Amino acid sequence: MSLEEDTRWLEWVTKQFESIAGDDKEIDLDEFKTALKVKESFFAERFFALFDSDGSSSISLDELLEALDLLIHGSETDKLRFLFQVYDVDGSGSIDPDELRTVLKSCLRESAISLPEEKLDDLTLALFESADKDNSGSITFEELKAELENFPEVMENLTISAANWLKPPDLEQKKRKTPRYLTRAYWHNNSRKLLFLCLYALLNVLLFIMAMLKNAHGGPWFMVAKGCGQCLNLNCTFIMVLMLRRCLTWLRATWVVRILPLDQNILLHQIVGYAILIFTIVHTGAHVMNFARMTQNDGMYQLWEYLFTIRPGIGWVNGTASITGVVLQVLICLMVVCSSTFVRRSGHFEVFYWSHLSYIWVWALLIVHCANFWKWFVVPGVVFLIEKLVGVAVSRMGGLYIVEVNLLPSKVTHLVIKRPPFFHFKPGDYVYINIPVIAKYEWHPFTISSAPEQQDTLWLHVRSMGQWTNRLYEYFRQPESQTISNKRLTASLRNRRHESRTQNEIFKSASCNETVASNKDDAVELTMYRTSGTRTNSPKPVCDPVSQAELGDTCPVAKELTAKLSENHRYCNIKCYVDGPFGTPTRQIFASEHAVLIGAGIGITPFASILQSIMCRYRMRKQNCPNCSYSWCETIKDNEMKLRKVDFIWINRDQKSFEWFVSLLTKLEMDQADEEPEGRFLEMHMYMTSALSKNDMKAIGLQMALDLLAKKEKRDSITGLRTRTQPGRPDWAKVFQKVSEEKKGKVHVFYCGAPALAKVIKAQCEHFGFNFYKENF
């Protein structure tokens, strides 16, 4: 620290101390725990004991400053000795296995990681055996120091964590940075959208001016009202064009996608919606001012008569322009308010859904309200009507049924739907689903999480975040006898018996389709088929996905049987309707050379479909040497897939969420058991944000133990994958720097998840010149 920074830090610590200590000018243990904001009291007690140098059971300001000064300004040896003292619980001068186990157990609790006691023992022994160089049965300070040298990032992290305990807030930088929206990178990466918005704004300005000049005889307020009215004709029609999902899906497969920002249709729909609200308010306000002027000039009618009666005869349908205008103003304001983010994201999606259906009344009233609106409306209105009729026809064809349900952690419902033969989709597409037993008239959009190559079934993963999704989860969580009728029970029993026969054949027959994936762990992959029980003799690689419990440390078949009998899994035969599929920005992934897929939480669903489809195509290119076990993948580019490299990043808040797709990810890792000459085609990166990051002193021992055990077992202790789960949040600058250095071609980043994180990632993409696509529907 510089002298100025040191002085500022001292002032800040003193101020913080006074706010925590209170009148007695001493910090006791409870106050210390509150100040540190730790989940596990073990670390608070250990830090408190080390800070309390005089053993008075309280910390004075001098003791706090002395301890922090040692950690921040002290040598590496001083900092390491403090860490050693934290681990040396009994103060004996060495760390025995039980002490280390106690520390690691507290680390796990602090990081919200749940592991079996046996795994905790394995972690303890892995770190202890690595550090205990002389096999004396205890770890000395010198041995711990030598072990930490194998993790060069630890010393830096130790310094950072110490400084962050009572780090003052950053001062505002005197040098003003260029706003992001004015940077060259932003304009380059958003050129289509910005050009389109400029043309859209210019068109509105031209219409406004032309309408004002045409009605100059009516006075200034009348001119403003007519100008806004003409803009409303355009916008109230254009907002419908932006929601022609089938047309947009078709256009995504044409050259138009390179000119128009089709992937931004939802954003443009929102922008046009707000424009309609503004034009409506100004239009109404201008008419009110004009009516007030007319009331003062001629006195024939009062203001309320102009607004709420048909006596003045304003309008082309029985003088109803004023009344319909008032109703339209109310409906439009209601739609905008109910479509706000705080309504949709607060578990009240139904409010947004039902209020938005009032668009039918809005268009009907606009036709009555304005004599010229029908001329703008007729062509897109007919196309919109055709789309709706096609949607109804498609959704009612095929007789779709939910045949299997899995209830996953964090209230995620995995629906398996019998796929009709005519249903064709692309990876990452979404559908609207209606389940009459949940809500007869409600349709909700969800991404398809299965691959197109999966012929018999369709997967949807639904996170419980609102009324409808919670009702869906609770419906299947009830005892089976309460939710399934007699006929459905009969169908369910038939499916169970059929599945049982299929599984018995797998156990008894040595000729079943088994594929042994020989790798360093001698993992065995049993390629099994779903409830249809069908097999294929095709020489092409099998692209059938696995169930949630099909892969693991034990026999896959036994794992699946165990899962089938669990209370969170059931077969059923529930009627549903599906409208779609509809395209998303992720359709462009196969035209990329280097794709980075980023999923936050349940945002993995589109990428689950994409990854399965990518790996199916990858396996179709894979070649095997007839004379040895060596295999490789041809790097041939074609019109369907130009991909040379895929990086998949999945960010989850807690450990349980990884269970949603862990079996699928395990399958993908097994597909790449053999190293490729140019490196792995698919690299996976897992992040758990609730876990303490490596720059936290309370996590250093745990992260070292996890690294050592992962190298020993070639498997991550948190997820069971080969890919090591990283604690905390990604450092996006470092992540994208590494991607940029690989030079595998043009990088396209695809994201699905929380909007706040999307802004951060998009800003980094603009910095590195990557194309950014956000899943949004």
C-alpha positions in Angstrom: 0.0 0.0 0.0 1.1 3.6 -0.6 1.1 6.0 2.4 -2.1 7.6 1.3 -3.8 4.2 0.9 -2.4 3.1 4.2 -3.8 6.2 6.0 -7.2 5.7 4.4 -7.3 2.1 5.3 -6.4 2.9 9.0 -9.2 5.5 9.1 -11.7 3.0 7.6 -10.8 0.2 10.0 -11.0 2.5 13.0 -14.4 3.7 11.8 -15.6 0.1 11.3 -14.3 -0.9 14.7 -16.2 1.8 16.4 -19.4 0.9 14.7 -19.0 -2.8 15.7 -17.6 -2.4 19.2 -20.1 0.0 20.6 -19.7 1.9 23.8 -17.3 -0.5 25.5 -14.6 -0.1 22.7 -14.1 -3.9 22.6 -15.3 -6.5 20.2 -16.6 -9.7 21.7 -17.0 -13.1 20.0 -20.6 -12.6 18.9 -19.9 -9.1 17.5 -16.9 -10.6 15.7 -19.0 -13.3 14.1 -21.5 -10.7 12.9 -18.8 -8.5 11.4 -17.1 -11.4 9.5 -20.5 -12.7 8.1 -19.4 -16.3 8.2 -21.7 -19.3 8.1 -19.5 -21.6 10.2 -18.5 -20.4 13.7 -15.3 -22.4 13.6 -13.4 -19.9 11.6 -14.8 -16.9 13.5 -13.7 -18.6 16.8 -10.2 -19.4 15.4 -9.7 -15.9 14.0 -11.0 -14.4 17.2 -8.6 -16.5 19.3 -5.6 -15.4 17.2 -6.6 -11.8 17.1 -7.1 -11.7 20.9 -3.4 -11.7 21.8 -3.9 -11.0 25.5 -6.6 -13.7 26.0 -9.1 -11.2 27.5 -12.0 -12.7 25.4 -12.4 -9.4 23.6 -10.5 -7.6 20.8 -9.3 -4.0 21.3 -8.6 -1.6 18.4 -4.8 -2.1 18.9 -5.1 -5.9 18.7 -7.2 -5.7 15.6 -4.7 -3.3 13.9 -1.7 -5.4 14.9 -3.2 -8.6 13.5 -4.3 -6.9 10.2 -1.0 -5.1 9.8 0.8 -8.5 10.0 -1.5 -10.0 7.4 -1.3 -7.1 5.0 2.2 -5.8 5.4 3.9 -8.9 6.8 6.1 -11.3 4.9 4.9 -14.5 3.3 6.2 -16.5 6.3 4.1 -14.4 8.7 1.0 -14.9 6.6 1.5 -18.6 6.3 2.2 -18.9 10.0 -1.2 -17.3 10.7 -2.9 -19.8 8.4 -1.0 -22.6 10.1 -2.2 -21.4 13.5 -5.8 -21.5 12.2 -5.4 -25.1 11.3 -3.5 -26.0 14.5 -6.6 -26.1 16.7 -4.9 -27.4 19.9 -1.9 -25.2 19.6 0.6 -28.1 19.7 2.7 -26.8 16.9 1.6 -29.4 14.4 -1.5 -30.4 12.6 -2.8 -34.0 13.1 -5.4 -35.7 10.8 -8.3 -35.1 13.1 -7.5 -31.3 13.3 -7.3 -31.2 9.5 -10.6 -33.1 9.2 -12.3 -30.6 11.5 -11.0 -27.7 9.4 -12.1 -29.3 6.1 -15.5 -30.1 7.5 -16.0 -26.4 8.5 -14.8 -25.4 5.0 -17.4 -27.6 3.4 -20.2 -26.1 5.6 -18.9 -22.6 4.8 -19.1 -23.4 1.1 -22.5 -25.1 1.3 -21.0 -28.3 -0.1 -22.5 -31.6 1.1 -20.3 -34.7 0.9 -20.5 -38.1 2.6 -18.4 -38.7 5.7 -16.3 -41.2 3.7 -15.5 -38.5 1.0 -14.5 -36.1 3.8 -12.1 -38.7 5.1 -10.7 -39.1 1.5 -10.2 -35.4 1.2 -8.5 -35.3 4.6 -6.1 -38.1 3.8 -5.3 -36.8 0.3 -4.2 -33.4 1.7 -2.5 -34.9 4.8 -0.6 -37.6 2.9 0.6 -35.0 0.4 1.8 -32.6 3.1 3.2 -35.1 5.6 6.5 -35.5 3.8 8.3 -37.4 6.6 5.4 -39.7 7.4 5.5 -38.6 11.0 1.8 -38.6 11.5 1.6 -34.8 11.7 2.1 -31.7 9.6 4.7 -29.2 10.7 4.8 -25.5 9.6 7.6 -26.2 7.2 5.7 -29.1 5.6 2.6 -27.0 5.2 4.7 -24.2 3.6 6.3 -26.7 1.2 2.9 -28.1 0.2 1.5 -24.6 -0.4 4.4 -24.0 -2.9 2.7 -26.5 -5.2 -0.2 -24.1 -5.4 1.4 -20.8 -6.5 -1.8 -18.9 -6.5 -2.3 -19.4 -2.8 0.0 -16.7 -1.5 -1.6 -14.1 -3.7 -5.0 -15.2 -2.6 -4.0 -15.2 1.0 -2.9 -11.6 0.7 -6.1 -10.6 -1.1 -8.4 -12.3 1.4 -6.6 -10.6 4.4 -6.9 -7.2 2.8 -10.6 -7.8 1.9 -11.7 -8.4 5.5 -11.8 -4.7 6.3 -11.1 -3.3 2.9 -12.5 0.2 2.4 -14.8 0.9 -0.6 -13.0 1.9 -3.8 -12.7 5.6 -4.4 -14.3 6.8 -7.6 -11.8 7.0 -10.3 -11.0 10.5 -11.3 -10.4 9.6 -14.9 -13.8 9.2 -16.5 -14.1 6.2 -18.7 -15.8 6.3 -22.1 -19.4 5.1 -21.8 -19.9 1.6 -23.1 -22.5 2.7 -25.6 -20.0 5.1 -27.2 -17.2 2.6 -27.8 -16.3 1.4 -31.2 -16.6 -2.2 -30.2 -20.2 -1.7 -29.1 -21.2 -0.2 -32.4 -19.4 -2.9 -34.3 -21.0 -5.8 -32.5 -24.5 -4.2 -32.5 -24.4 -2.7 -35.9 -27.5 -4.5 -37.2 -29.6 -3.6 -34.2 -28.5 0.0 -34.1 -29.0 0.5 -37.8 -32.5 -1.0 -37.6 -33.4 1.2 -34.6 -32.1 4.3 -36.4 -34.3 3.4 -39.4 -37.2 2.7 -37.1 -36.8 6.1 -35.3 -36.4 7.9 -38.7 -39.6 6.4 -40.0 -41.6 7.4 -36.9 -40.2 11.0 -37.2 -41.2 11.2 -40.9 -44.7 9.9 -40.2 -45.1 12.3 -37.3 -44.0 15.3 -39.4 -46.2 14.4 -42.4 -49.3 13.9 -40.2 -48.7 17.2 -38.4 -48.3 19.2 -41.7 -51.4 17.5 -43.1 -53.5 18.6 -40.1 -52.0 22.1 -39.6 -55.5 23.6 -39.9 -56.6 22.2 -36.5 -54.1 24.0 -34.3 -50.9 22.8 -32.5 -52.5 20.4 -30.1 -54.6 18.8 -32.9 -51.4 18.5 -35.0 -49.5 16.7 -32.2 -52.4 14.3 -31.6 -52.6 13.4 -35.3 -48.8 13.0 -35.5 -48.8 10.6 -32.6 -51.9 8.8 -34.0 -50.1 8.1 -37.3 -47.1 6.7 -35.4 -49.5 4.5 -33.4 -50.8 3.1 -36.7 -47.3 2.0 -37.5 -46.3 0.7 -34.1 -49.5 -1.1 -33.2 -49.1 -3.1 -36.4 -45.3 -3.5 -36.2 -45.5 -4.9 -32.6 -47.5 -7.8 -34.0 -45.0 -8.4 -36.8 -42.3 -8.9 -34.2 -44.2 -11.8 -32.7 -44.8 -13.8 -35.9 -42.8 -16.7 -34.4 -43.2 -19.1 -37.3 -42.2 -16.5 -39.9 -39.2 -15.4 -37.9 -38.1 -19.0 -37.4 -38.3 -19.5 -41.2 -36.4 -16.2 -41.8 -33.6 -17.4 -39.5 -32.7 -20.0 -42.1 -32.4 -17.4 -44.9 -30.0 -14.7 -45.8 -32.2 -12.1 -44.1 -30.8 -13.1 -40.7 -27.5 -11.4 -41.8 -29.2 -8.1 -42.4 -32.1 -7.8 -39.9 -31.7 -8.3 -36.2 -34.1 -11.2 -36.0 -32.5 -12.5 -32.8 -33.5 -9.2 -31.1 -37.2 -9.5 -31.8 -38.1 -9.7 -28.1 -36.1 -6.6 -27.3 -37.6 -4.8 -30.3 -41.0 -5.9 -29.2 -40.4 -4.3 -25.8 -39.0 -1.1 -27.3 -42.0 -0.8 -29.6 -44.3 -1.5 -26.6 -42.8 1.4 -24.7 -43.0 3.6 -27.8 -46.8 2.8 -28.0 -47.2 3.8 -24.4 -45.5 7.1 -24.9 -47.3 7.9 -28.2 -50.6 7.0 -26.5 -50.1 9.2 -23.5 -49.0 12.2 -25.7 -51.9 11.5 -28.2 -54.4 11.4 -25.4 -53.0 14.4 -23.6 -53.0 16.5 -26.9 -56.6 15.6 -27.6 -57.6 16.6 -24.0 -55.9 19.9 -24.4 -57.5 20.4 -27.8 -60.9 19.5 -26.3 -60.3 22.0 -23.5 -59.6 24.7 -26.1 -62.7 23.8 -28.0 -64.8 24.0 -24.8 -63.5 27.5 -24.1 -64.0 28.7 -27.7 -67.4 27.5 -28.7 -68.9 26.2 -25.4 -71.2 23.7 -27.2 -69.9 20.7 -25.1 -68.2 20.4 -21.7 -64.9 18.6 -21.5 -66.3 15.5 -19.9 -68.8 15.2 -22.8 -65.9 15.3 -25.3 -64.2 12.5 -23.4 -66.9 10.2 -22.2 -69.9 10.6 -24.5 -70.7 10.3 -28.2 -72.6 13.6 -28.4 -69.8 15.5 -30.2 -69.9 12.9 -32.9 -66.1 12.5 -33.1 -65.0 9.3 -34.9 -66.0 7.3 -37.9 -68.1 4.8 -36.1 -71.0 6.6 -34.4 -68.8 9.2 -32.7 -67.1 6.6 -30.5 -63.5 7.9 -30.9 -63.3 9.5 -27.5 -64.7 6.6 -25.6 -62.7 4.0 -27.4 -59.6 6.2 -26.9 -60.1 6.2 -23.1 -60.5 2.4 -23.0 -57.5 1.9 -25.2 -55.4 4.2 -22.9 -56.4 2.1 -19.9 -55.7 -1.2 -21.7 -52.3 -0.2 -23.0 -51.2 1.1 -19.6 -52.4 -2.1 -18.0 -50.5 -4.3 -20.5 -47.3 -2.4 -20.1 -47.4 -2.4 -16.3 -48.3 -6.1 -16.2 -45.5 -7.0 -18.6 -42.8 -5.3 -16.4 -39.9 -7.4 -15.2 -40.9 -7.3 -11.6 -44.3 -8.8 -12.4 -43.0 -11.6 -14.7 -40.0 -12.5 -12.5 -41.8 -12.4 -9.1 -43.9 -15.5 -9.6 -46.9 -13.8 -11.3 -46.4 -14.9 -14.9 -50.1 -15.5 -15.2 -50.8 -11.8 -14.6 -48.6 -11.0 -17.5 -50.1 -13.8 -19.6 -53.8 -12.9 -19.2 -53.3 -9.1 -19.4 -51.4 -9.5 -22.6 -54.3 -11.4 -24.2 -56.1 -8.1 -24.2 -54.2 -7.3 -27.4 -57.3 -8.7 -29.2 -59.4 -6.0 -27.7 -56.8 -3.4 -28.4 -56.8 -4.2 -32.1 -60.6 -4.3 -32.3 -60.9 -1.0 -30.6 -58.2 0.6 -32.8 -60.2 -0.4 -35.9 -63.2 1.3 -34.4 -61.2 4.2 -33.1 -59.2 5.2 -36.2 -60.6 5.2 -39.7 -57.3 4.4 -41.3 -55.9 1.7 -38.9 -57.4 -1.2 -40.9 -55.3 -0.3 -43.9 -52.1 -0.8 -41.8 -53.5 -3.9 -40.0 -55.0 -6.0 -42.8 -51.9 -7.7 -44.2 -50.0 -8.5 -41.0 -53.3 -9.3 -39.3 -54.1 -12.0 -41.9 -50.6 -13.5 -41.5 -51.0 -13.4 -37.7 -54.3 -15.1 -38.0 -52.9 -17.8 -40.2 -50.0 -18.4 -37.8 -52.5 -18.8 -34.9 -54.7 -21.2 -36.9 -51.6 -23.3 -37.9 -50.5 -23.3 -34.3 -53.9 -24.6 -33.2 -53.8 -27.3 -35.9 -50.3 -28.4 -35.0 -50.9 -28.5 -31.3 -54.0 -30.6 -31.7 -52.4 -33.1 -34.0 -50.6 -36.2 -33.0 -52.2 -36.8 -29.6 -49.2 -35.9 -27.4 -48.8 -37.4 -23.9 -46.4 -36.9 -21.0 -45.2 -40.5 -20.5 -42.5 -39.9 -17.9 -41.7 -37.4 -15.1 -38.6 -36.9 -13.0 -38.7 -34.5 -10.1 -35.2 -33.0 -9.8 -33.5 -30.9 -7.1 -34.4 -27.2 -6.7 -37.9 -27.9 -7.8 -37.2 -28.7 -11.4 -39.7 -30.9 -13.3 -38.3 -33.1 -16.1 -41.1 -33.9 -18.5 -40.7 -36.7 -21.1 -43.2 -36.3 -23.9 -43.9 -38.9 -26.6 -42.7 -37.2 -29.8 -44.9 -37.4 -32.8 -43.3 -38.5 -36.1 -44.0 -35.2 -37.8 -42.3 -33.0 -35.1 -39.0 -31.7 -36.4 -36.9 -29.1 -34.6 -33.3 -27.7 -34.3 -31.1 -27.8 -31.2 -32.0 -25.0 -28.9 -35.5 -24.5 -30.2 -38.4 -23.9 -27.8 -42.1 -24.8 -27.7 -45.3 -23.6 -26.0 -46.9 -26.3 -23.9 -50.4 -26.6 -22.5 -51.3 -29.2 -19.9 -55.1 -29.2 -19.3 -54.9 -30.9 -15.9 -52.7 -28.0 -14.7 -54.4 -25.1 -16.5 -56.8 -25.6 -19.3 -56.2 -22.4 -21.2 -52.6 -21.4 -20.3 -49.6 -21.9 -22.7 -46.1 -21.5 -21.4 -42.8 -21.5 -23.4 -39.9 -23.8 -22.5 -36.7 -24.8 -24.3 -36.4 -28.3 -25.6 -33.6 -30.0 -23.7 -33.4 -33.2 -25.8 -31.6 -33.5 -29.1 -33.3 -33.8 -32.5 -31.5 -37.1 -33.0 -33.6 -38.5 -30.1 -36.5 -39.9 -32.2 -39.1 -41.2 -29.7 -39.3 -38.6 -26.9 -39.1 -34.9 -26.3 -37.6 -33.5 -23.1 -38.6 -30.3 -21.2 -37.0 -29.1 -17.9 -39.3 -26.8 -16.0 -38.0 -24.7 -13.1 -40.6 -23.8 -10.5 -40.7 -20.0 -10.5 -44.3 -19.1 -10.8 -47.9 -20.2 -10.1 -48.2 -22.5 -13.1 -44.7 -24.1 -12.7 -45.3 -24.6 -9.0 -48.6 -26.3 -9.7 -47.0 -28.6 -12.2 -44.3 -29.6 -9.7 -46.8 -30.1 -6.8 -49.1 -32.1 -9.1 -46.5 -34.7 -9.8 -45.1 -34.6 -6.2 -48.4 -35.9 -4.9 -48.9 -39.6 -4.3 -49.5 -41.4 -7.6 -53.0 -42.6 -6.6 -54.2 -39.0 -6.3 -53.1 -37.8 -9.7 -53.5 -40.7 -12.1 -56.9 -42.1 -13.1 -57.6 -45.8 -13.6 -56.9 -45.8 -17.3 -53.7 -43.9 -16.7 -52.7 -46.4 -14.1 -53.3 -49.2 -16.5 -51.1 -47.5 -19.1 -48.5 -46.9 -16.4 -48.5 -50.5 -15.3 -48.1 -51.6 -18.9 -45.1 -49.3 -19.4 -43.5 -50.6 -16.1 -43.9 -54.2 -17.1 -42.5 -53.5 -20.6 -39.5 -51.7 -19.1 -39.0 -54.5 -16.6 -38.8 -57.0 -19.5 -36.4 -54.8 -21.3 -34.1 -54.5 -18.3 -34.3 -58.3 -17.7 -33.1 -58.8 -21.2 -30.2 -56.5 -20.6 -29.2 -58.4 -17.5 -29.6 -61.9 -19.0 -28.4 -61.4 -22.6 -24.7 -61.0 -23.3 -25.6 -59.9 -26.8 -27.3 -56.6 -25.9 -25.9 -53.4 -27.3 -23.0 -52.7 -25.1 -20.3 -50.2 -25.8 -17.2 -50.4 -23.7 -15.5 -47.0 -23.4 -11.9 -47.9 -22.5 -10.3 -45.0 -20.7 -8.0 -44.3 -17.8 -10.8 -45.2 -15.3 -11.9 -48.3 -17.3 -15.4 -46.8 -17.3 -18.1 -48.9 -18.9 -20.9 -47.4 -20.8 -24.0 -49.5 -21.4 -26.0 -48.1 -24.3 -29.6 -48.7 -23.3 -32.8 -47.7 -24.9 -35.8 -46.0 -23.4 -39.2 -47.5 -22.9 -39.7 -48.3 -26.5 -37.1 -51.1 -26.1 -36.1 -50.8 -29.8 -32.7 -51.5 -31.1 -30.8 -50.6 -34.3 -28.3 -52.4 -36.4 -27.2 -49.2 -38.1 -23.5 -48.7 -38.3 -23.9 -45.1 -37.3 -23.2 -44.0 -33.8 -26.1 -44.2 -31.4 -27.4 -40.8 -30.3 -29.8 -42.0 -27.7 -29.5 -39.8 -24.5 -29.2 -41.2 -21.1 -31.6 -40.8 -18.1 -30.8 -38.7 -15.1 -29.5 -41.7 -13.1 -28.1 -43.9 -15.9 -24.4 -43.1 -15.3 -22.3 -43.0 -12.2 -19.7 -44.8 -10.1 -21.7 -48.0 -9.9 -23.2 -50.2 -12.6 -25.3 -48.0 -14.9 -28.1 -50.5 -15.1 -28.4 -50.9 -11.3 -28.3 -47.1 -10.9 -31.2 -46.7 -13.4 -33.2 -49.4 -11.7 -32.7 -47.6 -8.4 -33.8 -44.3 -9.8 -36.9 -45.9 -11.5 -38.1 -47.1 -8.1 -37.6 -43.7 -6.4 -40.5 -41.5 -5.4 -39.3 -38.7 -7.7 -39.7 -40.7 -10.8 -42.9 -42.0 -12.4 -44.5 -43.2 -15.6 -47.8 -41.6 -16.6 -50.0 -40.9 -19.6 -51.1 -37.3 -19.3 -52.5 -35.4 -22.2 -50.7 -32.2 -23.3 -50.6 -29.9 -26.3 -47.4 -28.5 -27.9 -47.2 -25.6 -30.3 -43.9 -25.1 -32.1 -41.0 -25.5 -32.5 -39.8 -21.9 -32.7 -36.2 -20.8 -33.5 -33.8 -19.0 -31.2 -30.4 -17.4 -31.7 -28.7 -20.7 -30.8 -29.6 -22.0 -34.3 -26.5 -20.2 -35.5 -24.2 -22.3 -33.4 -23.4 -24.8 -36.1 -22.3 -22.0 -38.4 -19.7 -21.0 -35.8 -16.1 -22.1 -35.7 -15.5 -21.7 -32.0 -18.7 -21.7 -29.8 -18.8 -20.7 -26.2 -22.0 -21.9 -24.5 -22.8 -20.2 -21.1 -25.7 -21.5 -19.0 -26.6 -20.0 -15.7 -28.7 -22.4 -13.6 -31.7 -23.8 -15.5 -30.3 -21.8 -18.5 -28.5 -25.0 -19.4 -31.6 -26.4 -21.1 -31.0 -25.2 -24.6 -27.4 -26.2 -24.4 -28.4 -29.7 -23.2 -30.1 -30.2 -26.6 -27.2 -28.5 -28.5 -24.5 -30.5 -26.7 -26.2 -33.8 -27.4 -26.7 -32.9 -31.1 -23.1 -31.7 -31.4 -21.7 -34.9 -29.9 -23.9 -37.0 -32.1 -22.4 -35.3 -35.1 -18.9 -35.6 -33.5 -19.3 -39.3 -33.1 -20.4 -39.7 -36.7 -17.1 -38.2 -37.7 -15.0 -40.2 -35.3 -12.7 -42.8 -36.9 -11.1 -45.9 -35.4 -8.0 -47.6 -36.4 -8.7 -51.3 -37.4 -5.3 -52.5 -36.1 -5.2 -50.8 -32.7 -7.4 -48.9 -30.2 -6.5 -45.5 -31.4 -9.3 -43.2 -32.5 -9.6 -39.7 -33.8 -12.1 -37.3 -35.2 -12.0 -35.9 -38.7 -11.8 -32.1 -38.8 -13.8 -31.8 -42.0 -16.0 -28.8 -42.3 -19.4 -29.1 -43.9 -22.5 -27.0 -44.5 -24.2 -28.4 -41.4 -21.4 -28.0 -38.9 -18.3 -25.8 -39.1 -17.5 -26.2 -35.4 -13.8 -26.7 -34.5 -14.1 -26.1 -30.8 -16.9 -25.9 -28.1 -16.4 -24.5 -24.6 -19.3 -25.2 -22.3 -19.6 -23.1 -19.1 -22.3 -24.0 -16.5 -22.7 -21.7 -13.5 -24.8 -22.9 -10.6 -25.6 -21.5 -7.2 -25.6 -24.8 -5.3 -24.4 -28.3 -5.5 -27.8 -29.9 -6.0 -28.4 -28.1 -9.3 -25.6 -30.0 -11.0 -27.7 -33.2 -10.6 -30.1 -32.0 -13.4 -27.8 -33.0 -16.2 -24.8 -34.7 -14.6 -25.6 -38.0 -16.3 -25.7 -36.3 -19.7 -22.4 -34.4 -19.0 -20.8 -37.7 -17.9 -21.8 -39.3 -21.2 -20.3 -36.4 -23.1 -17.0 -36.8 -21.2 -17.0 -40.5 -21.9 -17.4 -39.8 -25.6 -14.2 -37.9 -25.5 -12.2 -40.5 -23.5 -9.5 -40.4 -26.2 -7.4 -37.3 -26.6 -7.6 -35.6 -30.0 -4.4 -34.4 -31.8 -5.7 -30.8 -31.8 -7.0 -31.0 -28.2 -10.5 -31.7 -26.9 -13.3 -30.8 -29.2 -15.6 -30.1 -26.2 -14.3 -28.6 -23.0 -16.5 -28.2 -19.9 -16.2 -25.6 -17.1 -18.3 -25.9 -14.0 -18.7 -23.1 -11.4 -20.4 -23.2 -8.1 -21.1 -19.7 -6.8 -22.0 -20.6 -3.2 -18.6 -22.2 -2.7 -15.9 -20.0 -1.3 -13.5 -18.9 -4.0 -9.8 -19.5 -3.9 -9.2 -15.9 -2.8 -10.8 -16.7 0.6 -8.6 -17.9 3.4 -11.3 -20.1 4.7 -11.3 -22.1 1.4 -7.6 -22.6 0.7 -7.3 -26.0 2.5 -10.5 -27.3 1.0 -9.6 -26.3 -2.5 -6.1 -27.9 -2.2 -7.7 -31.1 -0.9 -10.3 -31.2 -3.7 -7.5 -30.6 -6.3 -5.4 -33.4 -4.9 -8.3 -35.9 -4.6 -9.5 -35.0 -8.2 -6.0 -35.8 -9.6 -5.9 -39.0 -7.6 -9.4 -40.3 -8.5 -9.6 -38.5 -11.9 -13.1 -37.4 -10.8 -14.5 -34.2 -9.2 -15.8 -34.8 -5.7 -18.7 -32.4 -6.0 -20.3 -33.5 -9.3 -18.6 -36.8 -10.1 -17.4 -35.5 -13.5 -13.9 -35.5 -14.7 -14.1 -31.7 -15.0 -13.1 -30.0 -11.8 -15.8 -27.8 -10.4 -14.4 -24.3 -9.8 -15.5 -22.3 -6.7 -17.0 -18.8 -7.0 -17.8 -16.9 -10.1 -15.8 -17.0 -13.4 -13.3 -14.2 -14.1 -14.7 -13.4 -17.5 -11.7 -11.4 -18.6 -9.4 -14.4 -18.0 -11.9 -16.9 -19.5 -12.3 -15.0 -22.8 -8.6 -14.2 -22.9 -7.9 -17.9 -22.9 -10.5 -18.5 -25.6 -9.0 -15.7 -27.7 -5.6 -17.3 -27.5 -6.7 -20.6 -28.7 -7.3 -19.2 -32.2 -9.8 -21.8 -33.3 -11.7 -19.3 -35.6 -14.4 -16.7 -35.1 -15.8 -16.9 -31.6 -19.6 -16.8 -31.0 -20.8 -16.7 -27.4 -24.3 -18.0 -26.6 -25.8 -17.3 -23.2 -29.0 -18.3 -21.4 -29.7 -17.2 -17.9 -30.2 -14.1 -15.7 -30.2 -10.7 -17.5 -27.8 -9.1 -15.0 -25.1 -11.6 -15.9 -25.8 -11.2 -19.6 -24.8 -7.5 -19.4 -21.5 -8.4 -17.8 -20.7 -11.1 -20.4 -21.8 -9.0 -23.3 -19.5 -6.2 -22.2 -16.6 -8.6 -22.2 -17.6 -10.0 -25.6 -17.5 -6.5 -27.0 -14.0 -6.0 -25.6 -12.7 -9.1 -27.2 -14.7 -8.7 -30.5 -16.8 -11.9 -29.9 -20.3 -12.2 -31.3 -22.8 -12.4 -28.4 -26.2 -14.1 -28.6 -28.7 -14.2 -25.7 -31.5 -16.8 -25.5 -34.7 -14.8 -25.0 -38.3 -15.8 -25.7 
